[in-house]
């Protein structure tokens, strides 16, 4: 009788809503935990596959993306040669937990090779070092992207004079073939 009285009226409706919500959440709790566990398992499997294919070619593995869902692994991206693609596929299939593998990696001879990626990384480091050494330039405000010797600059500088100093500094680094200047002037 007391419980019945507590459930009547506006407060009773609110109490019933709270009880219904609590019961719903309790029922979903296990389902939510299962979903979270599944997502964690998928992320772990994708990371294990990524680490394994890195053993094939650590420099170009960044060009291959791995997705996983309940043991079904998908590889996407672009690499330079078929031999590397086959080696990555074989390595991925060997990872415990991979039930199916969908290899969508495209072979494109124009994709960067490991040597090109290493050269671009070294050139990027050289450009960063030159900018850091340049008096009056805040290198932290400048992003450097290098692809086959072409340096693309993004970010901002405080004046046209600073922009000119950055351009000249970058053009003076050995290995730079051209500069794409997308720097904004922000005062």
Residue, then its C-alpha position, 0 to 999 in steps of 0.5 A: x500500500x505504501x509503495x502504491x501511494x509513492x507511485x501515484x501523482x507527478x512524483x510517482x511518475x518521476x519515480x517510475x521513470x527513474x526506476x525504468x531508466x535504471x532497469x534499462x541501463x542495467x540491462x544495457x550494461x552487459x551489452x555495453x560492456x560486450x561492445x566495449x570489449x569487442x571494440x578493444x579486441x578489434x583495436x588490439x588485432x588491428x595493432x598486432x597486424x600493423x606491427x607484424x606488417x611493419x616487419x616487412x617494410x617499416x618505412x612504407x607500412x605507414x602507407x597501409x591502413x588496417x581495420x578490424x571487426x570481429x576477426x575480419x581484417x581489411x588492409x587498404x592503401x597504396x604501395x610501390x610493388x607487388x612483392x611487398x604487397x604479397x609479403x604484407x598479406x602473408x604476414x597479416x594472415x599469420x597473426x593470431x585472431x585474423x579469421x578473414x583478410x580483405x587485402x585492398x592494397x593497391x600497387x602503384x609504381x608511383x607510390x613512394x618506396x622506402x628509400x624515398x620515404x627515408x630521403x623525405x624524412x631526412x630532408x624534412x629534418x634538415x629543413x626543420x633544423x635550418x628553420x630552427x637555426x634561423x634568427x627571428x623565425x618561430x619554427x614551431x609555427x611552421x609545418x613542413x611536409x616533404x614529398x620527393x624533394x618538394x617542400x610544402x610549408x603551412x602555418x603562419x609567420x608574423x610578416x611578409x619579411x618573415x615569410x621571405x626569410x623562411x622561403x629563402x632558408x628552405x630553398x637553401x637546404x640541400x635536396x630541396x627541389x621546390x617550395x610550395x609556400x602556403x604560409x599565412x601572415x598573422x600579425 
